[in-house]
């Protein structure tokens, strides 16, 4: 199955990524040597009944790593 992300969707993802980082969110990248194989972005707003939880706002894992 081939999944292609359109230009508009990619721009929306980039905007969300930057919004979260500029608002106090955090991003972490996962590498295999020097190759980026995945990343995650934690949203900046606390959530939950006790306001002690964070949402994983964006997550990506490369196709090659997801298949292994």
Predicted model as a PDB file, atoms N, CA, C, CB and O in Angstrom, pLDDT in the B-factor column:
MODEL        1                                                                  
ATOM      1  N   UNK A   1       0.849  -1.185   0.000  1.00 44.00           N  
ATOM      2  CA  UNK A   1       0.000   0.000   0.000  1.00 44.00           C  
ATOM      3  C   UNK A   1       0.889   1.241   0.000  1.00 44.00           C  
ATOM      4  CB  UNK A   1      -0.963   0.002   1.228  1.00 44.00           C  
ATOM      5  O   UNK A   1       1.775   1.373   0.845  1.00 44.00           O  
ATOM      6  N   UNK A   2       0.662   2.116  -0.911  1.00 51.00           N  
ATOM      7  CA  UNK A   2       1.434   3.345  -1.022  1.00 51.00           C  
ATOM      8  C   UNK A   2       0.590   4.516  -0.522  1.00 51.00           C  
ATOM      9  CB  UNK A   2       1.895   3.580  -2.486  1.00 51.00           C  
ATOM     10  O   UNK A   2      -0.549   4.710  -0.946  1.00 51.00           O  
ATOM     11  N   UNK A   3       1.172   5.279   0.378  1.00 62.00           N  
ATOM     12  CA  UNK A   3       0.473   6.439   0.917  1.00 62.00           C  
ATOM     13  C   UNK A   3       1.263   7.684   0.529  1.00 62.00           C  
ATOM     14  CB  UNK A   3       0.302   6.335   2.474  1.00 62.00           C  
ATOM     15  O   UNK A   3       2.454   7.795   0.819  1.00 62.00           O  
ATOM     16  N   UNK A   4       0.600   8.590  -0.114  1.00 71.00           N  
ATOM     17  CA  UNK A   4       1.224   9.856  -0.502  1.00 71.00           C  
ATOM     18  C   UNK A   4       0.535  10.979   0.245  1.00 71.00           C  
ATOM     19  CB  UNK A   4       1.147  10.083  -2.042  1.00 71.00           C  
ATOM     20  O   UNK A   4      -0.692  11.041   0.310  1.00 71.00           O  
ATOM     21  N   UNK A   5       1.331  11.855   0.802  1.00 74.00           N  
ATOM     22  CA  UNK A   5       0.776  13.011   1.507  1.00 74.00           C  
ATOM     23  C   UNK A   5       0.775  14.180   0.536  1.00 74.00           C  
ATOM     24  CB  UNK A   5       1.596  13.349   2.808  1.00 74.00           C  
ATOM     25  O   UNK A   5       1.814  14.523  -0.027  1.00 74.00           O  
ATOM     26  N   UNK A   6      -0.373  14.786   0.340  1.00 85.00           N  
ATOM     27  CA  UNK A   6      -0.477  15.938  -0.535  1.00 85.00           C  
ATOM     28  C   UNK A   6       0.215  17.152   0.056  1.00 85.00           C  
ATOM     29  CB  UNK A   6      -1.928  16.253  -0.813  1.00 85.00           C  
ATOM     30  O   UNK A   6       0.484  17.215   1.256  1.00 85.00           O  
ATOM     31  N   UNK A   7       0.496  18.105  -0.804  1.00 88.00           N  
ATOM     32  CA  UNK A   7       1.199  19.324  -0.405  1.00 88.00           C  
ATOM     33  C   UNK A   7       0.445  20.087   0.683  1.00 88.00           C  
ATOM     34  CB  UNK A   7       1.411  20.224  -1.615  1.00 88.00           C  
ATOM     35  O   UNK A   7       1.059  20.576   1.631  1.00 88.00           O  
ATOM     36  N   UNK A   8      -0.866  20.191   0.556  1.00 89.00           N  
ATOM     37  CA  UNK A   8      -1.674  20.937   1.526  1.00 89.00           C  
ATOM     38  C   UNK A   8      -1.641  20.238   2.879  1.00 89.00           C  
ATOM     39  CB  UNK A   8      -3.133  21.083   1.032  1.00 89.00           C  
ATOM     40  O   UNK A   8      -1.472  20.893   3.907  1.00 89.00           O  
ATOM     41  N   UNK A   9      -1.802  18.911   2.891  1.00 88.00           N  
ATOM     42  CA  UNK A   9      -1.769  18.172   4.150  1.00 88.00           C  
ATOM     43  C   UNK A   9      -0.398  18.286   4.803  1.00 88.00           C  
ATOM     44  CB  UNK A   9      -2.127  16.696   3.919  1.00 88.00           C  
ATOM     45  O   UNK A   9      -0.305  18.451   6.019  1.00 88.00           O  
ATOM     46  N   UNK A  10       0.648  18.202   4.024  1.00 86.00           N  
ATOM     47  CA  UNK A  10       2.000  18.346   4.558  1.00 86.00           C  
ATOM     48  C   UNK A  10       2.194  19.727   5.191  1.00 86.00           C  
ATOM     49  CB  UNK A  10       3.041  18.119   3.448  1.00 86.00           C  
ATOM     50  O   UNK A  10       2.801  19.837   6.256  1.00 86.00           O  
ATOM     51  N   UNK A  11       1.688  20.768   4.552  1.00 91.00           N  
ATOM     52  CA  UNK A  11       1.784  22.119   5.116  1.00 91.00           C  
ATOM     53  C   UNK A  11       1.006  22.224   6.430  1.00 91.00           C  
ATOM     54  CB  UNK A  11       1.257  23.159   4.107  1.00 91.00           C  
ATOM     55  O   UNK A  11       1.467  22.874   7.368  1.00 91.00           O  
ATOM     56  N   UNK A  12      -0.169  21.590   6.507  1.00 90.00           N  
ATOM     57  CA  UNK A  12      -0.952  21.599   7.743  1.00 90.00           C  
ATOM     58  C   UNK A  12      -0.196  20.901   8.874  1.00 90.00           C  
ATOM     59  CB  UNK A  12      -2.314  20.922   7.519  1.00 90.00           C  
ATOM     60  O   UNK A  12      -0.190  21.376  10.009  1.00 90.00           O  
ATOM     61  N   UNK A  13       0.438  19.774   8.557  1.00 87.00           N  
ATOM     62  CA  UNK A  13       1.226  19.051   9.558  1.00 87.00           C  
ATOM     63  C   UNK A  13       2.395  19.906  10.026  1.00 87.00           C  
ATOM     64  CB  UNK A  13       1.738  17.710   8.988  1.00 87.00           C  
ATOM     65  O   UNK A  13       2.662  19.986  11.225  1.00 87.00           O  
ATOM     66  N   UNK A  14       3.084  20.538   9.105  1.00 91.00           N  
ATOM     67  CA  UNK A  14       4.211  21.411   9.463  1.00 91.00           C  
ATOM     68  C   UNK A  14       3.758  22.555  10.356  1.00 91.00           C  
ATOM     69  CB  UNK A  14       4.881  21.970   8.201  1.00 91.00           C  
ATOM     70  O   UNK A  14       4.442  22.897  11.321  1.00 91.00           O  
ATOM     71  N   UNK A  15       2.607  23.153  10.044  1.00 93.00           N  
ATOM     72  CA  UNK A  15       2.085  24.260  10.862  1.00 93.00           C  
ATOM     73  C   UNK A  15       1.748  23.792  12.278  1.00 93.00           C  
ATOM     74  CB  UNK A  15       0.835  24.871  10.201  1.00 93.00           C  
ATOM     75  O   UNK A  15       2.041  24.489  13.250  1.00 93.00           O  
ATOM     76  N   UNK A  16       1.129  22.605  12.396  1.00 91.00           N  
ATOM     77  CA  UNK A  16       0.825  22.063  13.721  1.00 91.00           C  
ATOM     78  C   UNK A  16       2.098  21.800  14.504  1.00 91.00           C  
ATOM     79  CB  UNK A  16       0.009  20.774  13.600  1.00 91.00           C  
ATOM     80  O   UNK A  16       2.174  22.097  15.697  1.00 91.00           O  
ATOM     81  N   UNK A  17       3.089  21.249  13.838  1.00 92.00           N  
ATOM     82  CA  UNK A  17       4.386  20.960  14.452  1.00 92.00           C  
ATOM     83  C   UNK A  17       4.990  22.237  15.031  1.00 92.00           C  
ATOM     84  CB  UNK A  17       5.351  20.326  13.421  1.00 92.00           C  
ATOM     85  O   UNK A  17       5.399  22.271  16.191  1.00 92.00           O  
ATOM     86  N   UNK A  18       5.040  23.273  14.219  1.00 95.00           N  
ATOM     87  CA  UNK A  18       5.620  24.539  14.670  1.00 95.00           C  
ATOM     88  C   UNK A  18       4.784  25.196  15.758  1.00 95.00           C  
ATOM     89  CB  UNK A  18       5.772  25.490  13.499  1.00 95.00           C  
ATOM     90  O   UNK A  18       5.341  25.749  16.707  1.00 95.00           O  
ATOM     91  N   UNK A  19       3.464  25.150  15.646  1.00 94.00           N  
ATOM     92  CA  UNK A  19       2.583  25.711  16.675  1.00 94.00           C  
ATOM     93  C   UNK A  19       2.850  25.059  18.017  1.00 94.00           C  
ATOM     94  CB  UNK A  19       1.108  25.534  16.286  1.00 94.00           C  
ATOM     95  O   UNK A  19       2.993  25.750  19.025  1.00 94.00           O  
ATOM     96  N   UNK A  20       2.920  23.737  18.043  1.00 95.00           N  
ATOM     97  CA  UNK A  20       3.157  23.047  19.313  1.00 95.00           C  
ATOM     98  C   UNK A  20       4.519  23.402  19.891  1.00 95.00           C  
ATOM     99  CB  UNK A  20       3.050  21.535  19.126  1.00 95.00           C  
ATOM    100  O   UNK A  20       4.636  23.641  21.093  1.00 95.00           O  
ATOM    101  N   UNK A  21       5.544  23.438  19.057  1.00 95.00           N  
ATOM    102  CA  UNK A  21       6.879  23.771  19.564  1.00 95.00           C  
ATOM    103  C   UNK A  21       6.950  25.200  20.082  1.00 95.00           C  
ATOM    104  CB  UNK A  21       7.921  23.570  18.473  1.00 95.00           C  
ATOM    105  O   UNK A  21       7.544  25.446  21.132  1.00 95.00           O  
ATOM    106  N   UNK A  22       6.355  26.143  19.363  1.00 96.00           N  
ATOM    107  CA  UNK A  22       6.375  27.543  19.801  1.00 96.00           C  
ATOM    108  C   UNK A  22       5.505  27.777  21.030  1.00 96.00           C  
ATOM    109  CB  UNK A  22       5.915  28.448  18.672  1.00 96.00           C  
ATOM    110  O   UNK A  22       5.681  28.771  21.734  1.00 96.00           O  
ATOM    111  N   UNK A  23       4.576  26.877  21.289  1.00 96.00           N  
ATOM    112  CA  UNK A  23       3.653  27.027  22.427  1.00 96.00           C  
ATOM    113  C   UNK A  23       4.112  26.255  23.662  1.00 96.00           C  
ATOM    114  CB  UNK A  23       2.261  26.560  22.032  1.00 96.00           C  
ATOM    115  O   UNK A  23       3.417  26.245  24.679  1.00 96.00           O  
ATOM    116  N   UNK A  24       5.262  25.617  23.583  1.00 95.00           N  
ATOM    117  CA  UNK A  24       5.781  24.898  24.742  1.00 95.00           C  
ATOM    118  C   UNK A  24       5.747  23.387  24.619  1.00 95.00           C  
ATOM    119  CB  UNK A  24       5.022  25.291  25.940  1.00 95.00           C  
ATOM    120  O   UNK A  24       6.110  22.686  25.563  1.00 95.00           O  
ATOM    121  N   UNK A  25       5.319  22.870  23.473  1.00 95.00           N  
ATOM    122  CA  UNK A  25       5.333  21.427  23.247  1.00 95.00           C  
ATOM    123  C   UNK A  25       6.757  20.948  23.046  1.00 95.00           C  
ATOM    124  CB  UNK A  25       4.465  21.053  22.035  1.00 95.00           C  
ATOM    125  O   UNK A  25       7.698  21.742  23.075  1.00 95.00           O  
ATOM    126  N   UNK A  26       6.912  19.662  22.844  1.00 95.00           N  
ATOM    127  CA  UNK A  26       8.244  19.087  22.679  1.00 95.00           C  
ATOM    128  C   UNK A  26       8.238  18.084  21.540  1.00 95.00           C  
ATOM    129  CB  UNK A  26       8.719  18.418  23.981  1.00 95.00           C  
ATOM    130  O   UNK A  26       7.225  17.443  21.260  1.00 95.00           O  
ATOM    131  N   UNK A  27       9.386  17.960  20.889  1.00 95.00           N  
ATOM    132  CA  UNK A  27       9.542  16.996  19.808  1.00 95.00           C  
ATOM    133  C   UNK A  27      10.771  16.147  20.088  1.00 95.00           C  
ATOM    134  CB  UNK A  27       9.657  17.706  18.430  1.00 95.00           C  
ATOM    135  O   UNK A  27      11.757  16.620  20.653  1.00 95.00           O  
ATOM    136  N   UNK A  28      10.695  14.895  19.685  1.00 95.00           N  
ATOM    137  CA  UNK A  28      11.839  14.002  19.816  1.00 95.00           C  
ATOM    138  C   UNK A  28      11.971  13.214  18.520  1.00 95.00           C  
ATOM    139  CB  UNK A  28      11.684  13.048  21.048  1.00 95.00           C  
ATOM    140  O   UNK A  28      10.981  12.751  17.953  1.00 95.00           O  
ATOM    141  N   UNK A  29      13.201  13.072  18.067  1.00 94.00           N  
ATOM    142  CA  UNK A  29      13.462  12.316  16.858  1.00 94.00           C  
ATOM    143  C   UNK A  29      14.143  11.009  17.196  1.00 94.00           C  
ATOM    144  CB  UNK A  29      14.312  13.124  15.887  1.00 94.00           C  
ATOM    145  O   UNK A  29      14.869  10.922  18.186  1.00 94.00           O  
ATOM    146  N   UNK A  30      13.915   9.992  16.384  1.00 94.00           N  
ATOM    147  CA  UNK A  30      14.524   8.686  16.566  1.00 94.00           C  
ATOM    148  C   UNK A  30      15.371   8.389  15.337  1.00 94.00           C  
ATOM    149  CB  UNK A  30      13.445   7.578  16.794  1.00 94.00           C  
ATOM    150  O   UNK A  30      14.912   8.518  14.202  1.00 94.00           O  
ATOM    151  N   UNK A  31      16.608   7.992  15.581  1.00 95.00           N  
ATOM    152  CA  UNK A  31      17.565   7.820  14.497  1.00 95.00           C  
ATOM    153  C   UNK A  31      18.126   6.409  14.464  1.00 95.00           C  
ATOM    154  CB  UNK A  31      18.692   8.820  14.630  1.00 95.00           C  
ATOM    155  O   UNK A  31      18.258   5.746  15.493  1.00 95.00           O  
ATOM    156  N   UNK A  32      18.454   5.967  13.257  1.00 92.00           N  
ATOM    157  CA  UNK A  32      19.220   4.758  13.019  1.00 92.00           C  
ATOM    158  C   UNK A  32      20.503   5.250  12.384  1.00 92.00           C  
ATOM    159  CB  UNK A  32      18.445   3.699  12.103  1.00 92.00           C  
ATOM    160  O   UNK A  32      20.557   5.485  11.177  1.00 92.00           O  
ATOM    161  N   UNK A  33      21.526   5.405  13.187  1.00 94.00           N  
ATOM    162  CA  UNK A  33      22.732   6.081  12.716  1.00 94.00           C  
ATOM    163  C   UNK A  33      22.404   7.543  12.497  1.00 94.00           C  
ATOM    164  CB  UNK A  33      23.279   5.431  11.411  1.00 94.00           C  
ATOM    165  O   UNK A  33      21.986   8.232  13.427  1.00 94.00           O  
ATOM    166  N   UNK A  34      22.588   8.020  11.285  1.00 93.00           N  
ATOM    167  CA  UNK A  34      22.266   9.408  10.975  1.00 93.00           C  
ATOM    168  C   UNK A  34      20.931   9.557  10.256  1.00 93.00           C  
ATOM    169  CB  UNK A  34      23.359  10.010  10.136  1.00 93.00           C  
ATOM    170  O   UNK A  34      20.547  10.666   9.884  1.00 93.00           O  
ATOM    171  N   UNK A  35      20.230   8.458  10.059  1.00 91.00           N  
ATOM    172  CA  UNK A  35      18.950   8.476   9.320  1.00 91.00           C  
ATOM    173  C   UNK A  35      17.779   8.626  10.293  1.00 91.00           C  
ATOM    174  CB  UNK A  35      18.782   7.175   8.475  1.00 91.00           C  
ATOM    175  O   UNK A  35      17.631   7.841  11.230  1.00 91.00           O  
ATOM    176  N   UNK A  36      16.953   9.641  10.058  1.00 90.00           N  
ATOM    177  CA  UNK A  36      15.747   9.843  10.865  1.00 90.00           C  
ATOM    178  C   UNK A  36      14.751   8.747  10.508  1.00 90.00           C  
ATOM    179  CB  UNK A  36      15.128  11.269  10.628  1.00 90.00           C  
ATOM    180  O   UNK A  36      14.372   8.605   9.345  1.00 90.00           O  
ATOM    181  N   UNK A  37      14.325   7.971  11.507  1.00 92.00           N  
ATOM    182  CA  UNK A  37      13.387   6.875  11.244  1.00 92.00           C  
ATOM    183  C   UNK A  37      12.026   7.108  11.893  1.00 92.00           C  
ATOM    184  CB  UNK A  37      13.968   5.564  11.739  1.00 92.00           C  
ATOM    185  O   UNK A  37      11.084   6.350  11.658  1.00 92.00           O  
ATOM    186  N   UNK A  38      11.924   8.152  12.704  1.00 92.00           N  
ATOM    187  CA  UNK A  38      10.638   8.456  13.318  1.00 92.00           C  
ATOM    188  C   UNK A  38      10.736   9.712  14.171  1.00 92.00           C  
ATOM    189  CB  UNK A  38      10.152   7.276  14.162  1.00 92.00           C  
ATOM    190  O   UNK A  38      11.827  10.174  14.504  1.00 92.00           O  
ATOM    191  N   UNK A  39       9.576  10.252  14.518  1.00 91.00           N  
ATOM    192  CA  UNK A  39       9.543  11.377  15.439  1.00 91.00           C  
ATOM    193  C   UNK A  39       8.186  11.436  16.119  1.00 91.00           C  
ATOM    194  CB  UNK A  39       9.843  12.700  14.706  1.00 91.00           C  
ATOM    195  O   UNK A  39       7.200  10.879  15.635  1.00 91.00           O  
ATOM    196  N   UNK A  40       8.160  12.117  17.243  1.00 93.00           N  
ATOM    197  CA  UNK A  40       6.910  12.341  17.956  1.00 93.00           C  
ATOM    198  C   UNK A  40       6.868  13.768  18.471  1.00 93.00           C  
ATOM    199  CB  UNK A  40       6.748  11.338  19.115  1.00 93.00           C  
ATOM    200  O   UNK A  40       7.905  14.358  18.774  1.00 93.00           O  
ATOM    201  N   UNK A  41       5.669  14.319  18.571  1.00 95.00           N  
ATOM    202  CA  UNK A  41       5.481  15.678  19.092  1.00 95.00           C  
ATOM    203  C   UNK A  41       4.444  15.619  20.209  1.00 95.00           C  
ATOM    204  CB  UNK A  41       5.032  16.675  17.955  1.00 95.00           C  
ATOM    205  O   UNK A  41       3.323  15.150  20.010  1.00 95.00           O  
ATOM    206  N   UNK A  42       4.835  16.102  21.386  1.00 95.00           N  
ATOM    207  CA  UNK A  42       3.899  16.226  22.496  1.00 95.00           C  
ATOM    208  C   UNK A  42       3.258  17.595  22.440  1.00 95.00           C  
ATOM    209  CB  UNK A  42       4.602  16.002  23.856  1.00 95.00           C  
ATOM    210  O   UNK A  42       3.944  18.607  22.294  1.00 95.00           O  
ATOM    211  N   UNK A  43       1.932  17.624  22.557  1.00 94.00           N  
ATOM    212  CA  UNK A  43       1.207  18.898  22.557  1.00 94.00           C  
ATOM    213  C   UNK A  43       1.547  19.682  23.825  1.00 94.00           C  
ATOM    214  CB  UNK A  43      -0.330  18.662  22.457  1.00 94.00           C  
ATOM    215  O   UNK A  43       2.046  19.119  24.799  1.00 94.00           O  
ATOM    216  N   UNK A  44       1.276  20.966  23.801  1.00 94.00           N  
ATOM    217  CA  UNK A  44       1.647  21.835  24.915  1.00 94.00           C  
ATOM    218  C   UNK A  44       0.592  21.913  26.019  1.00 94.00           C  
ATOM    219  CB  UNK A  44       1.921  23.210  24.401  1.00 94.00           C  
ATOM    220  O   UNK A  44       0.914  22.298  27.143  1.00 94.00           O  
ATOM    221  N   UNK A  45      -0.643  21.562  25.726  1.00 94.00           N  
ATOM    222  CA  UNK A  45      -1.711  21.691  26.731  1.00 94.00           C  
ATOM    223  C   UNK A  45      -1.807  20.460  27.614  1.00 94.00           C  
ATOM    224  CB  UNK A  45      -3.054  21.938  26.052  1.00 94.00           C  
ATOM    225  O   UNK A  45      -1.786  19.328  27.129  1.00 94.00           O  
ATOM    226  N   UNK A  46      -1.913  20.694  28.911  1.00 95.00           N  
ATOM    227  CA  UNK A  46      -2.170  19.594  29.831  1.00 95.00           C  
ATOM    228  C   UNK A  46      -3.622  19.178  29.702  1.00 95.00           C  
ATOM    229  CB  UNK A  46      -1.837  19.992  31.292  1.00 95.00           C  
ATOM    230  O   UNK A  46      -4.500  20.013  29.483  1.00 95.00           O  
ATOM    231  N   UNK A  47      -3.872  17.885  29.837  1.00 95.00           N  
ATOM    232  CA  UNK A  47      -5.218  17.337  29.662  1.00 95.00           C  
ATOM    233  C   UNK A  47      -5.545  16.394  30.810  1.00 95.00           C  
ATOM    234  CB  UNK A  47      -5.343  16.602  28.307  1.00 95.00           C  
ATOM    235  O   UNK A  47      -4.727  16.141  31.694  1.00 95.00           O  
ATOM    236  N   UNK A  48      -6.765  15.887  30.763  1.00 95.00           N  
ATOM    237  CA  UNK A  48      -7.196  14.896  31.742  1.00 95.00           C  
ATOM    238  C   UNK A  48      -7.852  15.525  32.954  1.00 95.00           C  
ATOM    239  CB  UNK A  48      -6.029  14.064  32.181  1.00 95.00           C  
ATOM    240  O   UNK A  48      -7.804  16.738  33.155  1.00 95.00           O  
ATOM    241  N   UNK A  49      -8.461  14.680  33.746  1.00 96.00           N  
ATOM    242  CA  UNK A  49      -9.191  15.122  34.941  1.00 96.00           C  
ATOM    243  C   UNK A  49      -8.315  15.967  35.863  1.00 96.00           C  
ATOM    244  CB  UNK A  49      -9.728  13.914  35.706  1.00 96.00           C  
ATOM    245  O   UNK A  49      -8.762  16.974  36.410  1.00 96.00           O  
ATOM    246  N   UNK A  50      -7.070  15.546  36.025  1.00 97.00           N  
ATOM    247  CA  UNK A  50      -6.149  16.251  36.920  1.00 97.00           C  
ATOM    248  C   UNK A  50      -5.186  17.179  36.189  1.00 97.00           C  
ATOM    249  CB  UNK A  50      -5.362  15.255  37.721  1.00 97.00           C  
ATOM    250  O   UNK A  50      -4.239  17.694  36.783  1.00 97.00           O  
ATOM    251  N   UNK A  51      -5.431  17.389  34.904  1.00 97.00           N  
ATOM    252  CA  UNK A  51      -4.554  18.231  34.086  1.00 97.00           C  
ATOM    253  C   UNK A  51      -3.094  17.803  34.231  1.00 97.00           C  
ATOM    254  CB  UNK A  51      -4.713  19.711  34.477  1.00 97.00           C  
ATOM    255  O   UNK A  51      -2.206  18.634  34.416  1.00 97.00           O  
ATOM    256  N   UNK A  52      -2.861  16.482  34.144  1.00 96.00           N  
ATOM    257  CA  UNK A  52      -1.512  15.945  34.298  1.00 96.00           C  
ATOM    258  C   UNK A  52      -1.115  15.002  33.158  1.00 96.00           C  
ATOM    259  CB  UNK A  52      -1.400  15.219  35.619  1.00 96.00           C  
ATOM    260  O   UNK A  52      -0.233  14.157  33.313  1.00 96.00           O  
ATOM    261  N   UNK A  53      -1.777  15.162  32.025  1.00 96.00           N  
ATOM    262  CA  UNK A  53      -1.491  14.313  30.875  1.00 96.00           C  
ATOM    263  C   UNK A  53      -1.193  15.185  29.656  1.00 96.00           C  
ATOM    264  CB  UNK A  53      -2.677  13.354  30.588  1.00 96.00           C  
ATOM    265  O   UNK A  53      -1.727  16.284  29.507  1.00 96.00           O  
ATOM    266  N   UNK A  54      -0.328  14.664  28.793  1.00 94.00           N  
ATOM    267  CA  UNK A  54      -0.031  15.327  27.531  1.00 94.00           C  
ATOM    268  C   UNK A  54      -0.491  14.449  26.381  1.00 94.00           C  
ATOM    269  CB  UNK A  54       1.476  15.642  27.409  1.00 94.00           C  
ATOM    270  O   UNK A  54      -0.496  13.223  26.488  1.00 94.00           O  
ATOM    271  N   UNK A  55      -0.872  15.073  25.298  1.00 94.00           N  
ATOM    272  CA  UNK A  55      -1.315  14.369  24.091  1.00 94.00           C  
ATOM    273  C   UNK A  55      -0.149  14.215  23.130  1.00 94.00           C  
ATOM    274  CB  UNK A  55      -2.484  15.120  23.408  1.00 94.00           C  
ATOM    275  O   UNK A  55       0.618  15.155  22.925  1.00 94.00           O  
ATOM    276  N   UNK A  56      -0.011  13.022  22.534  1.00 94.00           N  
ATOM    277  CA  UNK A  56       0.913  12.850  21.417  1.00 94.00           C  
ATOM    278  C   UNK A  56       0.199  13.448  20.217  1.00 94.00           C  
ATOM    279  CB  UNK A  56       1.315  11.319  21.182  1.00 94.00           C  
ATOM    280  O   UNK A  56      -0.758  12.867  19.706  1.00 94.00           O  
ATOM    281  N   UNK A  57       0.663  14.607  19.768  1.00 91.00           N  
ATOM    282  CA  UNK A  57      -0.038  15.337  18.706  1.00 91.00           C  
ATOM    283  C   UNK A  57       0.320  14.819  17.322  1.00 91.00           C  
ATOM    284  CB  UNK A  57       0.281  16.818  18.792  1.00 91.00           C  
ATOM    285  O   UNK A  57      -0.551  14.691  16.461  1.00 91.00           O  
ATOM    286  N   UNK A  58       1.578  14.525  17.107  1.00 90.00           N  
ATOM    287  CA  UNK A  58       2.030  14.002  15.816  1.00 90.00           C  
ATOM    288  C   UNK A  58       2.988  12.852  16.079  1.00 90.00           C  
ATOM    289  CB  UNK A  58       2.713  15.116  14.952  1.00 90.00           C  
ATOM    290  O   UNK A  58       3.769  12.890  17.030  1.00 90.00           O  
ATOM    291  N   UNK A  59       2.927  11.831  15.234  1.00 90.00           N  
ATOM    292  CA  UNK A  59       3.870  10.724  15.344  1.00 90.00           C  
ATOM    293  C   UNK A  59       4.098  10.158  13.946  1.00 90.00           C  
ATOM    294  CB  UNK A  59       3.344   9.619  16.326  1.00 90.00           C  
ATOM    295  O   UNK A  59       3.163  10.025  13.157  1.00 90.00           O  
ATOM    296  N   UNK A  60       5.330   9.835  13.656  1.00 87.00           N  
ATOM    297  CA  UNK A  60       5.680   9.267  12.361  1.00 87.00           C  
ATOM    298  C   UNK A  60       6.728   8.187  12.587  1.00 87.00           C  
ATOM    299  CB  UNK A  60       6.202  10.364  11.378  1.00 87.00           C  
ATOM    300  O   UNK A  60       7.669   8.379  13.357  1.00 87.00           O  
ATOM    301  N   UNK A  61       6.567   7.070  11.926  1.00 88.00           N  
ATOM    302  CA  UNK A  61       7.564   6.005  11.902  1.00 88.00           C  
ATOM    303  C   UNK A  61       7.762   5.648  10.436  1.00 88.00           C  
ATOM    304  CB  UNK A  61       7.118   4.743  12.766  1.00 88.00           C  
ATOM    305  O   UNK A  61       6.794   5.462   9.699  1.00 88.00           O  
ATOM    306  N   UNK A  62       9.021   5.554  10.017  1.00 86.00           N  
ATOM    307  CA  UNK A  62       9.280   5.237   8.614  1.00 86.00           C  
ATOM    308  C   UNK A  62       8.691   3.875   8.264  1.00 86.00           C  
ATOM    309  CB  UNK A  62      10.795   5.258   8.321  1.00 86.00           C  
ATOM    310  O   UNK A  62       8.605   2.989   9.114  1.00 86.00           O  
ATOM    311  N   UNK A  63       8.296   3.721   7.038  1.00 79.00           N  
ATOM    312  CA  UNK A  63       7.686   2.480   6.571  1.00 79.00           C  
ATOM    313  C   UNK A  63       8.605   1.287   6.808  1.00 79.00           C  
ATOM    314  CB  UNK A  63       7.339   2.587   5.088  1.00 79.00           C  
ATOM    315  O   UNK A  63       8.152   0.215   7.209  1.00 79.00           O  
ATOM    316  N   UNK A  64       9.898   1.478   6.557  1.00 77.00           N  
ATOM    317  CA  UNK A  64      10.852   0.374   6.730  1.00 77.00           C  
ATOM    318  C   UNK A  64      10.901  -0.090   8.186  1.00 77.00           C  
ATOM    319  CB  UNK A  64      12.257   0.801   6.266  1.00 77.00           C  
ATOM    320  O   UNK A  64      10.975  -1.290   8.450  1.00 77.00           O  
ATOM    321  N   UNK A  65      10.861   0.844   9.126  1.00 77.00           N  
ATOM    322  CA  UNK A  65      10.910   0.475  10.545  1.00 77.00           C  
ATOM    323  C   UNK A  65       9.601  -0.114  11.011  1.00 77.00           C  
ATOM    324  CB  UNK A  65      11.259   1.680  11.398  1.00 77.00           C  
ATOM    325  O   UNK A  65       9.597  -1.023  11.841  1.00 77.00           O  
ATOM    326  N   UNK A  66       8.490   0.378  10.500  1.00 75.00           N  
ATOM    327  CA  UNK A  66       7.182  -0.129  10.896  1.00 75.00           C  
ATOM    328  C   UNK A  66       7.003  -1.573  10.451  1.00 75.00           C  
ATOM    329  CB  UNK A  66       6.072   0.745  10.312  1.00 75.00           C  
ATOM    330  O   UNK A  66       6.303  -2.342  11.109  1.00 75.00           O  
ATOM    331  N   UNK A  67       7.627  -1.945   9.346  1.00 75.00           N  
ATOM    332  CA  UNK A  67       7.485  -3.291   8.813  1.00 75.00           C  
ATOM    333  C   UNK A  67       8.386  -4.300   9.529  1.00 75.00           C  
ATOM    334  CB  UNK A  67       7.791  -3.290   7.334  1.00 75.00           C  
ATOM    335  O   UNK A  67       8.176  -5.507   9.414  1.00 75.00           O  
ATOM    336  N   UNK A  68       9.378  -3.815  10.259  1.00 72.00           N  
ATOM    337  CA  UNK A  68      10.314  -4.762  10.903  1.00 72.00           C  
ATOM    338  C   UNK A  68       9.893  -5.132  12.295  1.00 72.00           C  
ATOM    339  CB  UNK A  68      11.704  -4.184  10.951  1.00 72.00           C  
ATOM    340  O   UNK A  68      10.573  -5.913  12.959  1.00 72.00           O  
TER     341      UNK A  68                                                      
ENDMDL                                                                          
END                                                                             
